[in-house]
Amino acid sequence: MVLPIRIWSGGRRYLAQHAYQKTLNLPKTKFPSHSKLQKTLTELIPQSSQVPYKEQLSEFIDRINQLDSDSAKLKFIRENLFILHDGPPYANGDLHLGHALNKILKDIIVRYQYSSGKYVFYKPGWDCHGLPIELKVLKSLPKKDIETISPEKIRSMARKHALTAIDHQRKQFHQFAIFTDWNDPYITMDKKFEIDQLKIFQKMYHEGLILRQNKPVFWGTETKTALAESELEYNKSHESTSAYVKFPLTKQSSLQLIENLNIVQDTPVTISCLIWTSTPWTLFSNRAICFNQNFSYSLVKLVDNNNEFILVESNLLIQLNIPNYDIVKTFSGELLTNLKYENPLFSEEEPLPLLHGTHVTNDTGTGLVHTAPGHGPDDYLVGIRNNLPIYSPVDHEGRYNLSELPSSTHKLLTDPDAPGNTGRYVLDPKTTLIIIEKLKELNMLFRSKKYTHSYPYDWRSKKPVIIRATPQWFLNLAKMKQLAVESLNDKVNFFPERGKTRLLSFIKNRNEWCISRQRAWGVPIPAFYRIENSDEVLMNEEIINHVIKTIESNGIDKWFDQYSSPTEEWLPESYKNVAHEYRRGTDTMDVWFDSGSSWKVIESFYHDTLKIRNGSVLPSPLFDVALEGSDQHRGWFQSLLLTKVAYSKVAEAPYRNIITHGFTLDEKGIKMSKSIGNTISPTDVIQGNPARGLIPLGIDGLRYYVAHSNFTKDLVVGANIMKRVSESLKKIRITFRFLLSNLEKSGTFEPLAVEELRPVDQYIISTLQKLLAESKESYQSYNFSKILTTLQHHLSSELSAFYFDSSKDSLYSDSITSEKRKQIQTVLLYVLQTYSTILNPILPTLIQEVRNYIPTEWNNSGHWDKPNWELPTINPPIIESFTANERAILLAFQDILQSRDETLKIPTQNVAVIHTKSLSKLTFTKEQICDIIQAADVIITEEPVMVNEYTRTVSLSDGTEAILAVQESTMHKCPRCWKQNAEEEDYLCKRCEQSVAHQTM
């Protein structure tokens, strides 16, 4: 027997227990308790992100190049390649938390696919053209220079700004540990991208889908450009002034209607058409009044208004709340055909027509619709059908263009506060008030009032828009939107599913897409306009093709240089003789057309990188996933689909799956805004922000927060939430530290076969199998929060509170060569491997750090540092039945201890006595139970035990019952393992005696 060290002090002998500490296999690892940001940025991110991404992509390309035929390559691609196409963020300003949410979600998906054995292609992008950048660079100039600055100068400044923003954002994105190559992005202002975009435009023109029309479009008066519907957001709190306005029929039409209605009238009467409008400023553009010939109308006498007569749809009359009136006659709307009326606002105007319109409804208004073809889509269609002028006397700033209005209106509509002969701003409340007063003066106003309603705003300037007719370029969607709809039905998966309804609704309600913008910073529309008549346009396929070749040679900026680059250079040889009669257009393409053309990036990857010949049928869809915010149903998801379908003329969407996420809110549920001051940046989360109560969470914390959130809804962000993230992350890190520290002292250990493990070991492996299967299913359904919730539950209930506690005694005290210790370490290896596999897509830098500390002596095979979604097969029913008994006894044992005195609550100083009537039927041994409950000893007997407050009845899995009693051990405390099972005081127990003896051999 190995004698303990005895020290005499004050005449009393005591044991120096620390003398045996060095003989214990105490946990040991250099794996740090906390992550270090600098190390993460400089070492762990490259190791876990850029380096393996480039290596796997290079390997994929090498394998593809070894295949001889396109068919073999395409088969290999379909079976082995996963592509997520990046919706390009805008190259302007710092990144916000929404950027982190977006990029990290994409990265989790990509990394899961990679961990499952796929090669992945994920090329980040940047959207560079458009109004925000152009406005930003213009604001940096003195006001006097803005009006005279050349397009070339604007473009030069905008390009420089975008490049600077890209570099800045790239550094910020790098901190998110994204599995990609940041040095190889696609950028919408690169020459190749612009050329591909123009070729898409060329193909659409060839198909007859590109049209130029003078028609009403949404117009941003602040940004001075046309807008597409996708660039609008609706303000539900917008206040307008509505007006019921009377337009008198001509004398002849009044007489004709009275005659047709068989009304006897002794004196001449004035009959007015009563219309309702929420935009009184458009009354100066009125060119017709529409009725519906299928409705019933009433001729109403206003008793309190000098016996005036008005026309109104019969069912809507009651809604007018007229205090005193008589219905003179009710008649069919057909009788209004061919009648004419006057607009007293224009004393010099000819009479105007009443026209049938199917768009006229009888649920609101008066059933008679004020029609201004230059200010509304329905009005425009009526105008085209009836040869009405598409009249819109409003300029690009939203002011009345006095030169296009009758002189009788000039005094009324001139802005006295603006320099020169400038018209009033149509959306100015003062303008509305002046118009209302004029209507009263002319006896045209029946009633007016203010009301709050939903109104379109420019989502960039956050200002209300107007609808005005201007010559614009349109992509005709009528011919292809059915193909777009067909490409979504049963062919594209949506997560969440409600996204499908939203996207389909947007597409079905669009007939055309205004693709032209009146700005300098963008891809030009390759059109030429006759100098003497700008309505005469020169454009055909030959010209577009020549423009593309010229851009390839000279660059796109030369298009905007009207001086040093003459028009002759931009037209084919056959047009040289008339080139001097034309000028190059200044309209640029909608930036949604830019980003919508980005599917060409994937197509180019197939052709240019993988060497798939042009003409070969590429995989359909082109890529697997598009993931963006839910606002992109009206934006990028739609423009991607429309450009692809218009180009290919086939009902095939470019994406297989569409995933959408919500937006970030503060802890009060308020949308984050710089103006409110409630924004939280990714840096605030990574490095901490004491002013906001945010502790530093590092990159792992930011990614954990994103993954743990229900990203399909808006995400709440704040100090309390981040504290919970910190606690959860700390548990995971401590777990890895526990695993590594107990694998450090493994000697020449090799994992044991499953059949060599104890039942409890096999049970834990079976729970890992279940955890892997559930996690895999959750990854495939994009339910990342469930992965973390399930893993944390497993960690708490199966590992921390059960297996780890029951294993510590053997890990620390058993001989390093003991069978039981090897069994436990085998399980720890599987736990390490499983947790690393599951968490790697979410916490790649943490898992990389773990792998960097894996002991080399048991990792020579390289097996344990790679994702593995498969574990050895376990027989779950037998194992779960066995462990159910053990867990039941453990819970009963712990319950008894809690009811005892403080001095007797320590498991290692107690003996558990289990009484059963049938020893032969038990599925466990005393040693197994002793390991689980960590008692000093376990006695299993058929002898009855005295039932008292320290006994419990335990139901076993076979339906029988056992009685568990707990009593204090009569043995002595072992000075090494502290279990009360030594035969003599101050001497080692038998197990520790053997372990120490083994070390001295």
Secondary structure, DSSP 8 states (H G I E B T S, - for coil): -----EEEETTEEEE-GGGGGGGS--------SS--HHHIIIIIHIIIIIHHHHHHHHHHHHHHHT--SHHHHHHHHHHHEEEEE----BSSS---HHHHHHHHHHHHHHHHHHHTT-EEE---EEB--SHHHHHHHHHTS-HHHHTT--HHHHHHHHHHHHHHHHHHHHHHHHTT--SS-TTS-EETTSHHHHHHHHHHHHHHHHTT-EEEEEEEEEEETTTTEEE-GGGEEEEEEEEEEEEEEEEEB-HHHHHHHHHHTT---SS---EEEEEEES-GGGGGG--EEEE-TTSEEEEEEETTTTTEEEEEEGGGGGGG--SSEEEEEEEEGGGGTT-EE--TT-TT---EEEEE-TT--SSSS-S-EEE-TTS-HHHHHHHHHTT------B-TTSBB-GGGS-GGGHHHHB-TTSSSS-B-BTT-HHHHHHHHHHHHHTT-EEEEEEEEEEEEEETTT--B-EEEEEEEEEEE-TTTHHHHHHHHTTTSEEESTHHHHHHHHHHHT-SEEE-EES-SSS-B---EEESS-TT-EE--HHHHHHHHHHHHHH-GGGGG-TTTS-GGGGS-GGGGGGGGGEEE---EE-HHHHHHTTHHHHHHIIIIIS---TTS---SSSEEEEEEEGGGGTTHHHHHHHHHHHHH-SS--SEEEEEEE--EEETTS-B--TTTT----HHHHHH-BGGGTB---HHHHHHHHHHHS-TTS-EEE-HHHHHHHHHHHHHHHHHHHHHHHTTSS-TT-----GGGS-HHHHHHHHHHHHHHHHHHHHHHTT-HHHHHHHHHHHIIIIIIIIIHHHHHHHHHHS-TT-HHHHHHHHHHHHHHHHHHHHHTTT-HHHHHHHHHTS-GGG-TTS-TTS---------HHHHHHHHHHHHHHHHHHHHHHHTS-GGG--GGGEEEEEE-S-GGG-SS-HHHHHHHHT-SEEEEESS----STTEEEEE-TTS-EEEEEEEE-SSEE-TTT--EEESSTTS--HHHHHHHHHHH-
